[in-house]
């Protein structure tokens, strides 16, 4: 019923978080803790991804850097608040970190297999939060394109374009809703 109603009368947010929330409520019941549980789990996932990203970049820092980054993220008041709210924010942060991790694996280690993870995480971000998907997509596109041009990694550029095309195909049902919501936000002076 939710899916039908969403497509008839869409909210200004993508449907992915609501679907996850519905699954948690059906599995565990309707309690305050259950409603906040997806955000809490996403917050822990964001801590794990912060640690993993720091490990990828530790060649440029000392061995303690990943633990320092983890401690900063674990004690950041804003991230703690996001993980306690029954909203999509911490899940958006987690997905942005997964996209970042995939981009770093591609760029630093030349592991093109991570293009699949990149595409899945970016498409999932689109179904969770439109603005985060735009910001993360644009930032990662810039990094990958600059890297490909500087290193003349034309194969990477071609594979990345295929990954982006796959993302567009997967998110195609959301595009009319996302564009109409962006126009409505712009008409009312909101941040798009």
PyMOL commands that set and color helices and strands:
alter all, ss='L'
color gray80, all
select helices_A, chain A and resi 2-8+16-28+32-56+58-60+65-75+77-84+89-109+114-128+130-151+154-187
alter helices_A, ss='H'
color red, helices_A
deselect
rebuild
show_as cartoon
